[in-house]
Amino acid sequence: MHEPGTIRADRIWKRFRPDRTRNAMVEQLAFLRDRMGGKPIGWHWALRDVTLHARPGDAIGLLGNNGSGKSTLLKILTRVMYPHSGRVEAVGRVGALIEVRAGIHEDLSGRENVFLFGTLLGLGRKEVANRFDEIVHFAQLEDSIDRLVKFYSSGMQMRLGFAVAAFLEPDVLLVDEVLAVGDQAFQQRCLDRMRTVLGQGTTLVYVSHDLPTVEAVCNRGVWLARGVVAEDGDITEVIGSYRRSIEEAAEFPHLDDPVQMVKVQVAAGDGALARTQEPLTITAVVESERAERVNVFVGISEGTSQPAFVVMSNVDLAHGQTELRCHLPRLPLPHGRFFVWLGMEHGSRSVLSWRPVTSFDVFGPSLVKPPLAVVRPVPVHVEAEWEVGPR
């Protein structure tokens, strides 16, 4: 018998039929035609041979592009839907926040929903009542708890859903992208609450496109790509692989801009490899349809289009090709792979769309991991000197 909080999903396959976009008679005729012609009926496989095991207290971040199967896997873990094949077991009470309205009945008041949700988790009325004040205070619904939920805003519903799911102490907590509905202050409170429940031994499976948040909360990452587990391991390493796949897919897109990228090169001051807190030169050659003065923006990112920093300069482009050099006296980045982004504007008109143009590796110290549930949005390396002694 497994401990409460254990998750075992073995060789999960899940498929869906294509959406019906035609009327029923046309759809049925097409179905019969395909059957008589020997054509297989089309299915979309959302999950293909996915295995996920978690021990009590694990914090797993599910990563992947839209349509990769993350939400489908969460719904299978909650038994909202069932797999085509494979075995699933989530031991103990499961609290899930997969959609804003998940587990919340709009024709009941906030108070009634709290007790209903607790009952569904297998808790007695007294146990729910003991946590009721904490739930209401966390959700900031003291003045609205007796109103019908259908009159709540989406943010109020999300706060109530998360508070109920997290404060009734489930053995397994499943959270989808819904935290994006709340403001920054509430998101941080949610992260703090996740840290608390993890400390109590709750198993967390967290889905979000906010990669710094996932890295702040989780210690393990599972990357799904087209329904298949592409990588499973340490959260920092898996996020790094996922970010590289995104950037490499977007690198050097062909766009119909007045200025086109010809080539880009990144090198240290002496032509060697890039190193933390040492000089770096970015050389770009662009080709312009005409001579004009533009603002050139260069940024360096670890992830998607959100750079760790951006530098800008006014330059005169010649008709034809122009070589630009950007010198950074001290590179404030840690060990890892990074991407150079470049864009140009003439006034408010974009002449070269903001895009990734090349990647490079930095050699140096790794970043210090912050406390659990503390989000570090950008990977900037800062040197510090410490002094410790009696006062």
Summary of the structure (lengths in Angstrom):
residues: 391
radius of gyration: 25.7
end to end distance: 55.0
largest distance: 88.7
contacts: 1194
relative contact order: 0.12
helix: 28%
strand: 35%
